[in-house]
Amino acid sequence: MSKSVKRWNIPVPEHLDQQLEEYIAKDAFKTKSEFIRTAVRDRLEAERKKLEAS
């Protein structure tokens, strides 16, 4: 796997940003980036498993 990093700049509704800020404040994740990377990784893995099962 390549170690190069791509940066994403995406618009997010204010209410989602606020919810994520509150979630991070509870120490669930250290940063928004960490949360988003985990969410994307988990979703891609779930989609891969669905494709393999079909």
Secondary structure, DSSP 8 states (H G I E B T S, - for coil): -------------HHHHHHHHHHHHTTS-S-HHHHHHHHHHHHHHHHHHHHHH-
